[in-house]
Amino acid sequence: MDYRTASPDRYKLLKAFALENRRHATQAEDFLWQNLRRNDFGVRFFRQHVIGDYIADFVSQHGGLVIEVDGGYHSEREQQEDDACRERDLENMGFHVMRFSNEEVLYDIDSVMSQIEGYFVD
């Protein structure tokens, strides 16, 4: 995994944004965070973590997994293109990206957690 962080001039800005994102997490992000923190598969996650020039919703550096929780605007064409570019960049750094909608997290958390656990078991 080719983990890297942003250049020093951008890192401070991204870190400030990440902190702000933690303070103002969506309901789905907060709910997933509570489940990831007490996961039974023994993997540590970080939330709102800077990787390159991106802020990932959740990251397990141990397994090279990035988890993104997507709100409704992710269905817009321009955002989908941005997401695809971001995903390619993260994959080129050696990360695997899993995406879940807010609704999946809020209404089917067991399935979401099972898919995440499956990544580490397989």
N, C-alpha and C positions, 0 to 999 in steps of 0.2 A: 504494500500500500504506500503510495507516494503522498503521505500526508504533508500538507503545508498550510501555512496561514497567510493572511494578506500581507502585503508590503506594509512596512511600519507607518507610512503616512495614511493608509486606509484602515489599518487594524484598529486604531483608537476609535475611529468613527463607527466601524462595524461592531466593535465591542460595546459601545454605547447603545447602538440600536438593539443589540442582542439583550442587553440588560432591560431596556425599555420593553422589548417583546416579552420577556419573562414577567415583568410587572403587569402587563396587560394581555395575558394569554387568553385565547378564546376558551369557551367552555369545553370544547372538544380537546384542545391541547392540554388543558388542565386535567381533564378526566383521564386522558391517555398517560400523562405524566404520573398521576397517582398510581396507575396500574403498572407502569414500567418501573417505578421506584421499588415496588414490592413484588417484582416478578419472581417466579419460582425456578427459573432456569439459570440463575446465577450470573447474569450479565449486567454490567454497569452501563447506564446511559447518562448522557449529558443533554441538557436542553438548551436550545438557542445557542448553538456552538458554531464558532467561526471556522470555516474550512475554505481555504483559498479566499476568494472574494465573495463567498456566500455565507449566509447564516442558515444552518440546518435546524429544523425544528427539534429533532432528536438524533443523537449519534451514539453508536457503540463503536469505539475505536478498536476494541478487542476483536470484534467480528467484522469490522469494516461496513457497518450498516448505517444508512441514513434513513430516517423515517420522516416523511412529510405528511402533514395534516392539511388537506385542501378545503378551503371554503368555496362558495358558489362561483366566485370570479375565476376560478381555475378552469371553468368550462368555456370561457371566452377564448376565441381563436388566438389572439395575440398572446395571452397568458399561457396557453398551451405550447406555443412556440418557444416562449421564454423558459418554461418548465423543461421542455425537451432539451434545450441547449444546456441548461443548468445540470440536468441529469447526465448528459454526455460528459460534461466537464468533471463531475463528481466520479463517474465511472472510470474516466481516464486516470483519475487519482487513485483508483483501486477500491472505491466504495460501491456497494450495491444500494440502490434506492428503492424503497417501498413507499407507495402513496396510498393514503386512505382518505376518504371524504369525511367531513365533519359528521355526517349522518351515520357512516359505518362505525365510527368511534363511539358516538353517543348511543346508538341503538343496537349494535352488535359487537360489543367489546370482546366477548368471548372468542368470536371468530378472528378479530383483529389480533388479539394476543396469541391465539393458536398459530396464525400465519407468521408472526414475529418469532415465536418459539421454534417453529419449523425451520426457519432460516438457520438457526444455530444448531439444531439437531441433525439436519440433513448433511 
